[in-house]
Amino acid sequence: MRDADFFRRWLDAAAAAVEREADRLTELDSPIGDADHGSNLLRGFVAVRAALAGADASAPPGALLQLAGRTLISTVGGASGPLYGTLLRRTGKELGEAAEVSDEQVREALDAGVDAVARLGGAAPGDKTMLDALVPGVAALATSYADAADAADAGAVATTPMLARKGRASYLGERSIGHQDPGATSSALLLRALADAAGGAA
């Protein structure tokens, strides 16, 4: 069973990963976006850390994720804030008020979160977006957290030859081909952080 401390570890690991990879995310965003993906996410996750530090120590997992989601929406510019915020808010809503949740409940909640992101962005796997990492990553949670992280990493890399059909990169047409999608890359970081929080355990 996973308690609030597990989700705090996950979000802290995600913040650390974004801090470590912010320059790379911005570099990936430069040719096909606004060159601000890393800096925007970094600002958001710094705010998430501060929000969690001030959160009620007895807050259940669902409440923590909803707080993190609201924080990202209010602090991250561009499309990333609403998309990542929706992912965490919907996941938290699905977990409800339970003090502890099973790994299966985590997977089902994240699946609902990913569906909400797809509806918000109007995208699907293959469109060269964060969904190309999130969909296979969350599906692989049925096997293990480590497999989820590996699947998300592979999904992010697989966006390189894709033609972007959604988001800022879609405006570039064929010039979007040959660049790894920054949103898929940051999504893979999020799932790798989840695996780190779980210790790579199934």
Kinemage of the C-alpha trace (Angstrom):
@kinemage 1
@onewidth
@group {chain A} dominant
@subgroup {mainchain}
@vectorlist {calphas} color= white
{ca met a 1} P 0.000 0.000 0.000
{ca arg a 2} L 1.150 3.542 -0.775
{ca asp a 3} L 0.667 6.338 1.737
{ca ala a 4} L 1.102 10.105 1.551
{ca asp a 5} L 4.846 9.836 2.144
{ca phe a 6} L 5.174 7.827 -1.064
{ca phe a 7} L 3.490 10.572 -3.069
{ca arg a 8} L 5.576 13.238 -1.381
{ca arg a 9} L 8.697 11.269 -2.381
{ca trp a 10} L 7.397 11.011 -5.926
{ca leu a 11} L 6.764 14.726 -6.316
{ca asp a 12} L 10.065 15.591 -4.662
{ca ala a 13} L 11.889 13.219 -7.019
{ca ala a 14} L 10.028 14.759 -9.959
{ca ala a 15} L 11.072 18.242 -8.858
{ca ala a 16} L 14.688 17.095 -8.554
{ca ala a 17} L 14.550 15.523 -12.024
{ca val a 18} L 13.114 18.666 -13.578
{ca glu a 19} L 15.776 20.763 -11.869
{ca arg a 20} L 18.491 18.440 -13.161
{ca glu a 21} L 17.109 18.278 -16.713
{ca ala a 22} L 15.660 21.780 -17.127
{ca asp a 23} L 18.352 22.933 -19.542
{ca arg a 24} L 17.947 19.790 -21.660
{ca leu a 25} L 14.172 20.206 -21.771
{ca thr a 26} L 14.564 23.785 -22.932
{ca glu a 27} L 17.133 22.691 -25.509
{ca leu a 28} L 14.668 20.133 -26.871
{ca asp a 29} L 11.959 22.804 -26.931
{ca ser a 30} L 14.091 25.335 -28.822
{ca pro a 31} L 13.687 23.991 -32.383
{ca ile a 32} L 10.006 23.014 -32.128
{ca gly a 33} L 8.527 25.116 -29.326
{ca asp a 34} L 8.997 28.341 -27.409
{ca ala a 35} L 12.311 27.366 -25.758
{ca asp a 36} L 10.784 27.633 -22.291
{ca his a 37} L 9.624 24.117 -21.371
{ca gly a 38} L 12.422 23.492 -18.899
{ca ser a 39} L 12.261 26.882 -17.236
{ca asn a 40} L 8.475 26.768 -16.988
{ca leu a 41} L 8.415 23.310 -15.413
{ca leu a 42} L 11.240 24.216 -13.068
{ca arg a 43} L 9.288 27.205 -11.796
{ca gly a 44} L 6.229 25.013 -11.350
{ca phe a 45} L 7.929 22.228 -9.425
{ca val a 46} L 9.769 24.664 -7.170
{ca ala a 47} L 6.306 25.973 -6.304
{ca val a 48} L 5.016 22.414 -5.808
{ca arg a 49} L 7.779 21.715 -3.312
{ca ala a 50} L 6.885 24.856 -1.383
{ca ala a 51} L 3.175 24.013 -1.447
{ca leu a 52} L 3.769 20.486 -0.168
{ca ala a 53} L 6.046 21.767 2.569
{ca gly a 54} L 3.159 23.881 3.813
{ca ala a 55} L 0.501 21.210 3.394
{ca asp a 56} L -1.280 19.565 6.308
{ca ala a 57} L 0.865 16.662 7.499
{ca ser a 58} L -2.255 14.488 7.667
{ca ala a 59} L -3.331 15.201 4.064
{ca pro a 60} L -4.077 11.999 2.143
{ca pro a 61} L -2.423 11.133 -1.192
{ca gly a 62} L -5.333 12.403 -3.263
{ca ala a 63} L -5.296 15.810 -1.604
{ca leu a 64} L -1.528 16.150 -2.100
{ca leu a 65} L -1.777 15.405 -5.803
{ca gln a 66} L -4.647 17.833 -6.245
{ca leu a 67} L -2.642 20.517 -4.449
{ca ala a 68} L 0.331 19.851 -6.712
{ca gly a 69} L -1.895 20.000 -9.772
{ca arg a 70} L -3.458 23.310 -8.771
{ca thr a 71} L -0.007 24.711 -8.095
{ca leu a 72} L 1.275 23.749 -11.538
{ca ile a 73} L -1.755 25.277 -13.228
{ca ser a 74} L -1.235 28.562 -11.401
{ca thr a 75} L 2.539 28.834 -11.862
{ca val a 76} L 3.517 27.193 -15.170
{ca gly a 77} L 3.098 29.146 -18.376
{ca gly a 78} L 2.084 27.825 -21.770
{ca ala a 79} L 0.277 24.542 -22.238
{ca ser a 80} L 2.396 22.596 -19.772
{ca gly a 81} L 0.737 23.982 -16.647
{ca pro a 82} L -2.835 23.035 -17.541
{ca leu a 83} L -1.777 19.650 -18.923
{ca tyr a 84} L 0.429 18.551 -16.036
{ca gly a 85} L -1.933 20.159 -13.565
{ca thr a 86} L -4.858 18.230 -15.043
{ca leu a 87} L -2.862 14.989 -14.878
{ca leu a 88} L -2.166 15.368 -11.161
{ca arg a 89} L -5.530 16.844 -10.182
{ca arg a 90} L -7.522 14.113 -11.897
{ca thr a 91} L -5.225 11.412 -10.508
{ca gly a 92} L -5.685 12.845 -7.033
{ca lys a 93} L -9.441 13.090 -7.461
{ca glu a 94} L -9.571 9.426 -8.442
{ca leu a 95} L -7.643 8.435 -5.309
{ca gly a 96} L -10.195 10.235 -3.146
{ca glu a 97} L -9.715 10.593 0.605
{ca ala a 98} L -8.037 7.232 1.275
{ca ala a 99} L -4.984 7.388 3.526
{ca glu a 100} L -3.413 4.464 1.685
{ca val a 101} L -3.917 3.165 -1.842
{ca ser a 102} L -2.860 0.022 -3.679
{ca asp a 103} L -0.562 -0.035 -6.689
{ca glu a 104} L -3.559 -1.017 -8.794
{ca gln a 105} L -5.414 2.064 -7.563
{ca val a 106} L -2.381 4.199 -8.432
{ca arg a 107} L -2.378 2.779 -11.962
{ca glu a 108} L -6.126 3.258 -12.412
{ca ala a 109} L -5.967 6.812 -11.081
{ca leu a 110} L -3.072 7.722 -13.363
{ca asp a 111} L -4.938 6.162 -16.277
{ca ala a 112} L -7.849 8.489 -15.551
{ca gly a 113} L -5.404 11.383 -15.337
{ca val a 114} L -3.924 10.547 -18.723
{ca asp a 115} L -7.418 10.328 -20.234
{ca ala a 116} L -8.147 13.802 -18.874
{ca val a 117} L -4.952 15.135 -20.455
{ca ala a 118} L -5.928 13.595 -23.796
{ca arg a 119} L -9.340 15.241 -23.666
{ca leu a 120} L -7.921 18.613 -22.671
{ca gly a 121} L -5.280 18.636 -25.384
{ca gly a 122} L -7.326 16.836 -28.021
{ca ala a 123} L -4.318 14.605 -28.709
{ca ala a 124} L -3.683 10.891 -29.077
{ca pro a 125} L -0.603 8.674 -29.102
{ca gly a 126} L 1.327 9.276 -32.300
{ca asp a 127} L 0.674 13.023 -32.326
{ca lys a 128} L 4.154 13.758 -30.884
{ca thr a 129} L 3.038 14.933 -27.446
{ca met a 130} L 3.417 13.968 -23.812
{ca leu a 131} L 0.868 11.205 -24.405
{ca asp a 132} L 3.469 9.258 -26.355
{ca ala a 133} L 5.307 8.725 -23.070
{ca leu a 134} L 2.374 8.718 -20.655
{ca val a 135} L 0.163 6.161 -22.390
{ca pro a 136} L 2.722 3.348 -22.690
{ca gly a 137} L 4.234 4.260 -19.333
{ca val a 138} L 0.991 4.049 -17.396
{ca ala a 139} L -0.004 0.878 -19.248
{ca ala a 140} L 3.272 -0.734 -18.144
{ca leu a 141} L 2.457 0.037 -14.507
{ca ala a 142} L 0.447 -3.184 -14.674
{ca thr a 143} L 3.838 -4.948 -14.660
{ca ser a 144} L 6.025 -2.742 -12.472
{ca tyr a 145} L 7.048 0.832 -11.746
{ca ala a 146} L 10.424 0.214 -13.346
{ca asp a 147} L 8.800 -1.099 -16.515
{ca ala a 148} L 6.574 1.971 -16.576
{ca ala a 149} L 9.607 4.244 -16.488
{ca asp a 150} L 11.340 2.269 -19.233
{ca ala a 151} L 8.237 2.307 -21.425
{ca ala a 152} L 7.853 6.056 -20.982
{ca asp a 153} L 11.522 6.610 -21.852
{ca ala a 154} L 11.120 4.521 -25.000
{ca gly a 155} L 7.945 6.403 -25.888
{ca ala a 156} L 9.712 9.742 -25.571
{ca val a 157} L 12.587 8.646 -27.798
{ca ala a 158} L 10.095 7.287 -30.341
{ca thr a 159} L 8.693 10.794 -30.879
{ca thr a 160} L 11.876 11.862 -32.694
{ca pro a 161} L 10.843 10.703 -36.204
{ca met a 162} L 7.192 11.678 -35.722
{ca leu a 163} L 5.387 14.526 -37.454
{ca ala a 164} L 3.828 16.746 -34.798
{ca arg a 165} L 0.050 16.965 -35.134
{ca lys a 166} L -0.784 18.856 -31.946
{ca gly a 167} L 0.694 21.708 -29.961
{ca arg a 168} L 3.190 24.390 -30.880
{ca ala a 169} L 5.375 21.953 -32.831
{ca ser a 170} L 2.515 21.153 -35.235
{ca tyr a 171} L 2.869 24.628 -36.751
{ca leu a 172} L 6.246 23.584 -38.143
{ca gly a 173} L 4.898 20.751 -40.266
{ca glu a 174} L 7.659 18.476 -41.531
{ca arg a 175} L 10.292 20.552 -39.752
{ca ser a 176} L 9.063 18.984 -36.506
{ca ile a 177} L 10.453 15.635 -37.683
{ca gly a 178} L 13.807 14.673 -36.205
{ca his a 179} L 13.327 16.310 -32.804
{ca gln a 180} L 12.414 14.490 -29.591
{ca asp a 181} L 9.275 15.953 -28.072
{ca pro a 182} L 10.036 17.926 -24.893
{ca gly a 183} L 6.642 17.175 -23.325
{ca ala a 184} L 7.084 13.445 -23.808
{ca thr a 185} L 10.571 13.771 -22.358
{ca ser a 186} L 9.391 15.566 -19.217
{ca ser a 187} L 6.542 13.060 -18.870
{ca ala a 188} L 9.102 10.269 -18.913
{ca leu a 189} L 10.981 12.087 -16.137
{ca leu a 190} L 7.780 12.096 -14.100
{ca leu a 191} L 7.316 8.351 -14.433
{ca arg a 192} L 11.001 7.691 -13.751
{ca ala a 193} L 10.589 9.708 -10.556
{ca leu a 194} L 7.593 7.537 -9.674
{ca ala a 195} L 9.730 4.429 -10.088
{ca asp a 196} L 12.454 5.998 -7.964
{ca ala a 197} L 9.909 6.715 -5.217
{ca ala a 198} L 8.803 3.094 -5.363
{ca gly a 199} L 12.384 1.877 -5.284
{ca gly a 200} L 11.814 0.245 -8.652
{ca ala a 201} L 9.526 -2.279 -7.003
{ca ala a 202} L 6.543 -3.838 -8.662
